[in-house]
């Protein structure tokens, strides 16, 4: 079983949500925030922008500009602290991944 959560109308997709995490996740969602430890991406954004959002590691960002595309992009966000530029690139190098939700 894959404990995934899609929040609407925000479109944020969360993974690896355990029963003990639900109250924290709901609290973030009700405040209009992203629950960063569980975030897999915002479903209506392109993949490279979703990756940049996850790498940013904080909620409350507004997308300003994307320069590039799927293979390589610079994504600019803004929030109350100013602008944040994140560069993402698709790679063919092998990555360590979690094969299931139960993996540590």
CNS distance restraints for C-alpha pairs under 8 A (distance, minus, plus):
assign (resid   1 and name CA) (resid 101 and name CA) 7.89 0.50 0.50
assign (resid   2 and name CA) (resid  15 and name CA) 7.58 0.50 0.50
assign (resid   2 and name CA) (resid  16 and name CA) 7.17 0.50 0.50
assign (resid   2 and name CA) (resid 100 and name CA) 7.85 0.50 0.50
assign (resid   2 and name CA) (resid 101 and name CA) 6.17 0.50 0.50
assign (resid   3 and name CA) (resid  15 and name CA) 6.10 0.50 0.50
assign (resid   3 and name CA) (resid  16 and name CA) 5.68 0.50 0.50
assign (resid   3 and name CA) (resid  17 and name CA) 5.52 0.50 0.50
assign (resid   3 and name CA) (resid  18 and name CA) 6.93 0.50 0.50
assign (resid   3 and name CA) (resid 101 and name CA) 7.62 0.50 0.50
assign (resid   4 and name CA) (resid  13 and name CA) 7.12 0.50 0.50
assign (resid   4 and name CA) (resid  14 and name CA) 5.57 0.50 0.50
assign (resid   4 and name CA) (resid  15 and name CA) 4.53 0.50 0.50
assign (resid   4 and name CA) (resid  16 and name CA) 6.55 0.50 0.50
assign (resid   4 and name CA) (resid  17 and name CA) 6.52 0.50 0.50
assign (resid   5 and name CA) (resid  13 and name CA) 5.73 0.50 0.50
assign (resid   5 and name CA) (resid  14 and name CA) 5.04 0.50 0.50
assign (resid   5 and name CA) (resid  15 and name CA) 6.49 0.50 0.50
assign (resid   5 and name CA) (resid  17 and name CA) 7.56 0.50 0.50
assign (resid   6 and name CA) (resid  11 and name CA) 6.32 0.50 0.50
assign (resid   6 and name CA) (resid  12 and name CA) 5.76 0.50 0.50
assign (resid   6 and name CA) (resid  13 and name CA) 4.52 0.50 0.50
assign (resid   6 and name CA) (resid  14 and name CA) 6.37 0.50 0.50
assign (resid   7 and name CA) (resid  11 and name CA) 5.42 0.50 0.50
assign (resid   7 and name CA) (resid  12 and name CA) 5.42 0.50 0.50
assign (resid   7 and name CA) (resid  13 and name CA) 6.56 0.50 0.50
assign (resid   7 and name CA) (resid  29 and name CA) 7.63 0.50 0.50
assign (resid   8 and name CA) (resid  12 and name CA) 7.41 0.50 0.50
assign (resid  10 and name CA) (resid  42 and name CA) 7.61 0.50 0.50
assign (resid  11 and name CA) (resid  42 and name CA) 5.45 0.50 0.50
assign (resid  11 and name CA) (resid  43 and name CA) 5.22 0.50 0.50
assign (resid  11 and name CA) (resid  44 and name CA) 6.56 0.50 0.50
assign (resid  12 and name CA) (resid  34 and name CA) 7.55 0.50 0.50
assign (resid  12 and name CA) (resid  39 and name CA) 7.19 0.50 0.50
assign (resid  12 and name CA) (resid  40 and name CA) 7.61 0.50 0.50
assign (resid  12 and name CA) (resid  41 and name CA) 5.89 0.50 0.50
assign (resid  12 and name CA) (resid  42 and name CA) 4.20 0.50 0.50
assign (resid  12 and name CA) (resid  43 and name CA) 5.93 0.50 0.50
assign (resid  13 and name CA) (resid  39 and name CA) 6.12 0.50 0.50
assign (resid  13 and name CA) (resid  40 and name CA) 5.45 0.50 0.50
assign (resid  13 and name CA) (resid  41 and name CA) 5.52 0.50 0.50
assign (resid  13 and name CA) (resid  42 and name CA) 5.98 0.50 0.50
assign (resid  13 and name CA) (resid  43 and name CA) 6.57 0.50 0.50
assign (resid  14 and name CA) (resid  35 and name CA) 7.98 0.50 0.50
assign (resid  14 and name CA) (resid  38 and name CA) 5.02 0.50 0.50
assign (resid  14 and name CA) (resid  39 and name CA) 4.52 0.50 0.50
assign (resid  14 and name CA) (resid  40 and name CA) 5.18 0.50 0.50
assign (resid  14 and name CA) (resid  41 and name CA) 7.28 0.50 0.50
assign (resid  15 and name CA) (resid  38 and name CA) 5.35 0.50 0.50
assign (resid  15 and name CA) (resid  39 and name CA) 6.53 0.50 0.50
assign (resid  15 and name CA) (resid  40 and name CA) 6.26 0.50 0.50
assign (resid  16 and name CA) (resid  38 and name CA) 6.36 0.50 0.50
assign (resid  16 and name CA) (resid 101 and name CA) 5.67 0.50 0.50
assign (resid  17 and name CA) (resid  21 and name CA) 5.98 0.50 0.50
assign (resid  17 and name CA) (resid  22 and name CA) 6.82 0.50 0.50
assign (resid  17 and name CA) (resid  38 and name CA) 6.59 0.50 0.50
assign (resid  18 and name CA) (resid  22 and name CA) 6.74 0.50 0.50
assign (resid  21 and name CA) (resid  25 and name CA) 6.20 0.50 0.50
assign (resid  22 and name CA) (resid  26 and name CA) 6.03 0.50 0.50
assign (resid  23 and name CA) (resid  27 and name CA) 6.09 0.50 0.50
assign (resid  24 and name CA) (resid  28 and name CA) 6.38 0.50 0.50
assign (resid  25 and name CA) (resid  29 and name CA) 6.27 0.50 0.50
assign (resid  25 and name CA) (resid  35 and name CA) 5.87 0.50 0.50
assign (resid  26 and name CA) (resid  30 and name CA) 5.98 0.50 0.50
assign (resid  27 and name CA) (resid  31 and name CA) 6.35 0.50 0.50
assign (resid  28 and name CA) (resid  32 and name CA) 6.35 0.50 0.50
assign (resid  28 and name CA) (resid  33 and name CA) 4.98 0.50 0.50
assign (resid  28 and name CA) (resid  34 and name CA) 6.16 0.50 0.50
assign (resid  28 and name CA) (resid  35 and name CA) 5.72 0.50 0.50
assign (resid  29 and name CA) (resid  33 and name CA) 5.46 0.50 0.50
assign (resid  29 and name CA) (resid  34 and name CA) 6.47 0.50 0.50
assign (resid  29 and name CA) (resid  35 and name CA) 7.20 0.50 0.50
assign (resid  33 and name CA) (resid  59 and name CA) 5.61 0.50 0.50
assign (resid  33 and name CA) (resid  60 and name CA) 6.44 0.50 0.50
assign (resid  34 and name CA) (resid  39 and name CA) 7.18 0.50 0.50
assign (resid  34 and name CA) (resid  58 and name CA) 7.55 0.50 0.50
assign (resid  34 and name CA) (resid  59 and name CA) 5.15 0.50 0.50
assign (resid  34 and name CA) (resid  60 and name CA) 7.56 0.50 0.50
assign (resid  35 and name CA) (resid  39 and name CA) 6.13 0.50 0.50
assign (resid  35 and name CA) (resid  59 and name CA) 7.60 0.50 0.50
assign (resid  36 and name CA) (resid  54 and name CA) 7.20 0.50 0.50
assign (resid  36 and name CA) (resid  57 and name CA) 6.11 0.50 0.50
assign (resid  36 and name CA) (resid  58 and name CA) 6.52 0.50 0.50
assign (resid  36 and name CA) (resid  59 and name CA) 7.16 0.50 0.50
assign (resid  39 and name CA) (resid  54 and name CA) 6.76 0.50 0.50
assign (resid  40 and name CA) (resid  50 and name CA) 7.81 0.50 0.50
assign (resid  40 and name CA) (resid  54 and name CA) 7.15 0.50 0.50
assign (resid  41 and name CA) (resid  45 and name CA) 7.93 0.50 0.50
assign (resid  41 and name CA) (resid  50 and name CA) 4.88 0.50 0.50
assign (resid  41 and name CA) (resid  51 and name CA) 6.97 0.50 0.50
assign (resid  41 and name CA) (resid  53 and name CA) 7.30 0.50 0.50
assign (resid  41 and name CA) (resid  54 and name CA) 6.68 0.50 0.50
assign (resid  42 and name CA) (resid  50 and name CA) 5.96 0.50 0.50
assign (resid  43 and name CA) (resid  50 and name CA) 7.84 0.50 0.50
assign (resid  45 and name CA) (resid  49 and name CA) 6.08 0.50 0.50
assign (resid  45 and name CA) (resid  50 and name CA) 5.97 0.50 0.50
assign (resid  46 and name CA) (resid  50 and name CA) 6.24 0.50 0.50
assign (resid  47 and name CA) (resid  51 and name CA) 6.22 0.50 0.50
assign (resid  47 and name CA) (resid  70 and name CA) 7.11 0.50 0.50
assign (resid  48 and name CA) (resid  52 and name CA) 6.32 0.50 0.50
assign (resid  48 and name CA) (resid  69 and name CA) 7.19 0.50 0.50
assign (resid  48 and name CA) (resid  70 and name CA) 5.66 0.50 0.50
assign (resid  48 and name CA) (resid  72 and name CA) 7.88 0.50 0.50
assign (resid  48 and name CA) (resid  73 and name CA) 7.06 0.50 0.50
assign (resid  48 and name CA) (resid  88 and name CA) 6.63 0.50 0.50
assign (resid  48 and name CA) (resid  89 and name CA) 7.78 0.50 0.50
assign (resid  49 and name CA) (resid  53 and name CA) 6.12 0.50 0.50
assign (resid  49 and name CA) (resid  66 and name CA) 7.83 0.50 0.50
assign (resid  49 and name CA) (resid  75 and name CA) 6.60 0.50 0.50
assign (resid  50 and name CA) (resid  54 and name CA) 6.30 0.50 0.50
assign (resid  51 and name CA) (resid  55 and name CA) 6.19 0.50 0.50
assign (resid  51 and name CA) (resid  88 and name CA) 7.26 0.50 0.50
assign (resid  52 and name CA) (resid  56 and name CA) 6.06 0.50 0.50
assign (resid  52 and name CA) (resid  75 and name CA) 6.68 0.50 0.50
assign (resid  52 and name CA) (resid  86 and name CA) 5.96 0.50 0.50
assign (resid  52 and name CA) (resid  87 and name CA) 7.16 0.50 0.50
assign (resid  52 and name CA) (resid  88 and name CA) 6.39 0.50 0.50
assign (resid  53 and name CA) (resid  57 and name CA) 6.95 0.50 0.50
assign (resid  53 and name CA) (resid  58 and name CA) 7.93 0.50 0.50
assign (resid  54 and name CA) (resid  58 and name CA) 7.87 0.50 0.50
assign (resid  55 and name CA) (resid  86 and name CA) 7.83 0.50 0.50
assign (resid  56 and name CA) (resid  86 and name CA) 7.32 0.50 0.50
assign (resid  60 and name CA) (resid  79 and name CA) 6.28 0.50 0.50
assign (resid  61 and name CA) (resid  77 and name CA) 5.78 0.50 0.50
assign (resid  61 and name CA) (resid  78 and name CA) 5.54 0.50 0.50
assign (resid  61 and name CA) (resid  79 and name CA) 5.08 0.50 0.50
assign (resid  62 and name CA) (resid  77 and name CA) 5.32 0.50 0.50
assign (resid  62 and name CA) (resid  78 and name CA) 5.28 0.50 0.50
assign (resid  62 and name CA) (resid  79 and name CA) 6.34 0.50 0.50
assign (resid  63 and name CA) (resid  75 and name CA) 7.72 0.50 0.50
assign (resid  63 and name CA) (resid  76 and name CA) 6.26 0.50 0.50
assign (resid  63 and name CA) (resid  77 and name CA) 4.51 0.50 0.50
assign (resid  63 and name CA) (resid  78 and name CA) 6.58 0.50 0.50
assign (resid  64 and name CA) (resid  75 and name CA) 7.83 0.50 0.50
assign (resid  64 and name CA) (resid  76 and name CA) 5.44 0.50 0.50
assign (resid  64 and name CA) (resid  77 and name CA) 5.21 0.50 0.50
assign (resid  64 and name CA) (resid  78 and name CA) 6.57 0.50 0.50
assign (resid  65 and name CA) (resid  75 and name CA) 6.00 0.50 0.50
assign (resid  65 and name CA) (resid  76 and name CA) 5.13 0.50 0.50
assign (resid  65 and name CA) (resid  77 and name CA) 7.15 0.50 0.50
assign (resid  66 and name CA) (resid  73 and name CA) 6.71 0.50 0.50
assign (resid  66 and name CA) (resid  74 and name CA) 5.87 0.50 0.50
assign (resid  66 and name CA) (resid  75 and name CA) 4.62 0.50 0.50
assign (resid  66 and name CA) (resid  76 and name CA) 6.31 0.50 0.50
assign (resid  67 and name CA) (resid  73 and name CA) 5.53 0.50 0.50
assign (resid  67 and name CA) (resid  74 and name CA) 5.20 0.50 0.50
assign (resid  67 and name CA) (resid  75 and name CA) 6.48 0.50 0.50
assign (resid  68 and name CA) (resid  72 and name CA) 5.87 0.50 0.50
assign (resid  68 and name CA) (resid  73 and name CA) 4.19 0.50 0.50
assign (resid  68 and name CA) (resid  74 and name CA) 6.41 0.50 0.50
assign (resid  69 and name CA) (resid  73 and name CA) 5.27 0.50 0.50
assign (resid  70 and name CA) (resid  89 and name CA) 7.56 0.50 0.50
assign (resid  70 and name CA) (resid  90 and name CA) 7.04 0.50 0.50
assign (resid  71 and name CA) (resid  89 and name CA) 5.55 0.50 0.50
assign (resid  71 and name CA) (resid  90 and name CA) 4.97 0.50 0.50
assign (resid  72 and name CA) (resid  87 and name CA) 7.43 0.50 0.50
assign (resid  72 and name CA) (resid  88 and name CA) 5.73 0.50 0.50
assign (resid  72 and name CA) (resid  89 and name CA) 4.18 0.50 0.50
assign (resid  72 and name CA) (resid  90 and name CA) 6.29 0.50 0.50
assign (resid  73 and name CA) (resid  87 and name CA) 5.71 0.50 0.50
assign (resid  73 and name CA) (resid  88 and name CA) 5.46 0.50 0.50
assign (resid  73 and name CA) (resid  89 and name CA) 6.44 0.50 0.50
assign (resid  74 and name CA) (resid  85 and name CA) 6.57 0.50 0.50
assign (resid  74 and name CA) (resid  86 and name CA) 5.65 0.50 0.50
assign (resid  74 and name CA) (resid  87 and name CA) 4.34 0.50 0.50
assign (resid  74 and name CA) (resid  88 and name CA) 6.44 0.50 0.50
assign (resid  75 and name CA) (resid  85 and name CA) 5.63 0.50 0.50
assign (resid  75 and name CA) (resid  86 and name CA) 5.25 0.50 0.50
assign (resid  75 and name CA) (resid  87 and name CA) 6.22 0.50 0.50
assign (resid  75 and name CA) (resid  88 and name CA) 7.81 0.50 0.50
assign (resid  76 and name CA) (resid  83 and name CA) 6.73 0.50 0.50
assign (resid  76 and name CA) (resid  84 and name CA) 5.63 0.50 0.50
assign (resid  76 and name CA) (resid  85 and name CA) 4.49 0.50 0.50
assign (resid  76 and name CA) (resid  86 and name CA) 6.49 0.50 0.50
assign (resid  77 and name CA) (resid  83 and name CA) 5.59 0.50 0.50
assign (resid  77 and name CA) (resid  84 and name CA) 5.14 0.50 0.50
assign (resid  77 and name CA) (resid  85 and name CA) 6.45 0.50 0.50
assign (resid  78 and name CA) (resid  82 and name CA) 5.48 0.50 0.50
assign (resid  78 and name CA) (resid  83 and name CA) 4.26 0.50 0.50
assign (resid  78 and name CA) (resid  84 and name CA) 6.06 0.50 0.50
assign (resid  79 and name CA) (resid  83 and name CA) 6.53 0.50 0.50
assign (resid  98 and name CA) (resid 103 and name CA) 5.85 0.50 0.50
assign (resid  98 and name CA) (resid 104 and name CA) 7.52 0.50 0.50
assign (resid  99 and name CA) (resid 103 and name CA) 6.70 0.50 0.50
